[in-house]
Amino acid sequence: MDFKKYTQLSQETLAQAQKNAEEGRHSVIDNAHLSLALIQNKSTPVWIALNQMKKVDIVKDVSQSILNTLPRVTGATTSNLTLSNDLTR
């Protein structure tokens, strides 16, 4: 996947999703990491739309709940993160 083909905002969002996975000690970047990243940046169209509907906190809570159920990597680094099968489609 060539990230240089993505817009600057898309690249930043994907970088935040990766950071979320690393901080959670997850080995795979999943939909919930991306969902959380989309609402962590207030300049994304997703955040703007959800904010207008007053749903940002709900999406944040659901995303965080999903992330809390994912297995964590222990005793190793998360430097070899991969995208989940759902995100590669």
N, C-alpha and C positions, 0 to 999 in steps of 0.2 A: 504494500500500500504506500503510495507516494503522498506523504502529508503536505508536500509543497504545493500540490494541486488544490488544497483546501484554502478557504478564505482565512484571513488572520484570526477572526473570531472563532471559526471552527477549530483551528489549530490550538488556540488558547483553551477552548472548552475541552478538547481531547487531552491536553496537557493537565488540566485540572482533574479530569476523570482518572488519569494515571496517578496523579498525586493522591487522590482519594483512595485508590486501591492500595498504594504503597502505605499510606497512613493506617489503613485498616488491616495491613499485613495479609492482603489477598493476593493470590497468584494469577488471577484473571481479571481483566477489566470487563465488567458486566453492565447490563442496562441500568442498574441502580446507580452505579458510579457515574454514568453519563447523565442520568436524570438529575442527580445531585449537582453535578458540575454545571448543568444548564441553568440551575436556579441560584448558583453561587455568584454568578456574574450578572449584575443588574442591567447590563446592556444587551443581553440576549433577547431576541423576540419571544422566546419561551417565558422568560422571567416577566417581561412586560405584560404578556397576555395573562399569565397566571396571577400576577399582581392585580390587574384590573378586575379579575374574577374573585380576588381575595382567596386564592387557593395555594399560594406559595408554601405556607406552613404545612398544609396537608401533604403536598408532594414531598416536601423535605422529610416529614415524619415517616411517610410510607417508604421512601427511598432508604432512610436510615434504618428502619425496621428490617427491610430486606437485607441490607448490608450486614446487620447484626447476626443474621442467620447463616452467612457464608463462612466456609471453613477458613481458618487463618493459617498462615505459614509460620512455623516456629523453627528456630535453629538454623535458618537460612535467610538469605536476602531476597527481596522481591524485585531484584534487578531484571529478572527474565519474565516480566509481565507479558501476557498475551491477551488478545481480544477474545471474548467469549464467542461461541459459535453464532449466537443471535446477533452480535454486533458485526460479524464478518459478512453477513448476508446483505 
